[in-house]
Amino acid sequence: MRARHHRTARLFTLAAVVVGVVAVIAGTATARTTETTIKISNWDAYMPEDLIPRFEKATGIKVKLSKHTTNEDIMGKLEAANGGGYDLVFVSSPFAESLKKRGWAATIDRKLIPNMKNLYPAANRLSYDKGLRNSVPYTWGTTGLCWRSDLTSTPKSWWDLLRPKSSLQGKITMLQTDRWLLLPALKVLGYSINTVNPKQLQKAAALLKEAKKSLLAYDDTTFYSKLVSGEAHLVEAWDGWCNYGIAENPKIKFVVPKEGSDVWVDAMVVLEKSKSKEAAQSFINFVLRPDVGKSVTELVLYKTPNAKAMAQVKKSLAKQFPNLAIPPKKLLTYETERDLGKAQPLWSRTVSEIVG
């Protein structure tokens, strides 16, 4: 998701969290051929290191993995190749929706992905791709406030970030990527996080320009480290990234403000131009195995929409990182990130006005 996904930097401190997974190969569907190679693009360090070797051993399908730094990075590569160049890409929900609109996303064949039955039923209601016709969710979560409970009181509202008490002046960070910079202001003003209304964006921008005076920094990558060191006391954070701070200091906590938040989703999309759609969907089916989904959550500390995988996650992990236990029913009361379409340049200009 945008600048949010600098995967390598955030995982260096988490090696101890990674656990081994069962080596028994079972339940993998379709396409067993030693002659097929699929090309996949994903963020760095966003899947267990043994996932691809295990898939290759189970199916005989070879994988060539490329890495992208942001959604914009991979979308630029797809643009240059007119929607081709890969068989399967990992992108965030607005970009999965964009791929669908452009005719670049293939239709999902559920017969080739029987493990889709492992997903929570709620996953089929995600508004960017209702019924999961053109994508399959890999991870999902939300955005909230992450704070040091020994240095400040529990925040309850996005106003605690936007108009902080005096003791928090200069001790706050906000996310700078467009969707998340505007999110707190849009929520307190009662607007959609996917608004394309220029007047609403200008009102949100005015509020954020005022809030800028109280900030320590805009920070998409090291905010949790600032909490650990005590340089920051309160930060806007994605739930999984707050967990990276919690892993180092249990006095760090996470809360979704009372005004609500977003649902972000990282999804797997098979490209329409792929000549190996069956093999690409075999890879998705493998990812949706419960043991594989479990290993993903234990690596990146994000929730997965895979119900059977989450049921296998150690209870001690959910106790250590409570936001892993946010139920899908609660998660989907928040608003899903959608494609902004032709309004994206307006959003980009608005962000530039705010951050200067």
ABEGO torsion letter per residue (X at the ends): XEAABBAAAAAAAAAAABBBBBABBBGBBEGBBAABBBBBBBBBGABBAAAAAAAAAAAGBBBBBBBBABAAAAAAAAAAAGGBGBABBBBBAAAAAAAAAAGABBBBBAAABAAAAABBAAAAABAABBGGAABBBABBBBBBBBBBAAABBBBABAAAAABBBAAABGABBBBABAAAAAAAAAAAAGBBAABABAAAAAAAAAAAAAAAAABABBBAAAAAAAAAAGABABBBBBAAAAAAAAAABAABBBBBBAAEBBBBBBBBBBBAABAAAAAAAAAAAAAABAAAAAAAAAAAGBBBABAAAAAABBAAAAAABAAAABBAAAAAABBBBBBAEAAAAAAAAAAAAAAX
